[in-house]
Amino acid sequence: MKRILFITSIVFLASCGNSNQSTENVETDSIAITKHGEAITEEGAISSADFLSKFESKDSLEVKLTANITEVCSKKGCWMKLDMDNGKTMRVTFKDYGFFVPKDAAGRTAIIQGVAKIDTVDVATLKHYAEDADASQEEIDAITEPEINYAFEAVGVIIKEDKSASI
């Protein structure tokens, strides 16, 4: 009985781990803004082209970046991909799994702050990401090689949607 109580307590405490997730919504007639994680501002954010030139020949870079969101984890919003304007994307995860972004954020603009690095993603993780993105089993089975990609661990995210463009 004590063992069951102990296990139940651990599960309860683990499920409360994301209680410090911070989300703020701001809406005007033409722009909707959501803020996630640590409070950050747009000031000082660089474009993806500027990012790529600053990141060249570095292992990592602490930066604030603005780019378009191309994809978001469809299960929880626990990662997103940004368009890097060079035919590539960059996967963004969130520090300590401490916050998530809206699952419908693809197509919006993100301002992210944190640390970028070059990362090798193993096959098992790539398959997990494909499952999160609702890929077909055939697409998942086709993943057989690790990938070397840009990776970003964000401490804060601002997501902007221009509502006037969709009217």
Summary of the structure (lengths in Angstrom):
residues: 167
radius of gyration: 17.8
end to end distance: 59.7
largest distance: 59.9
contacts: 473
relative contact order: 0.21
helix: 26%
strand: 40%
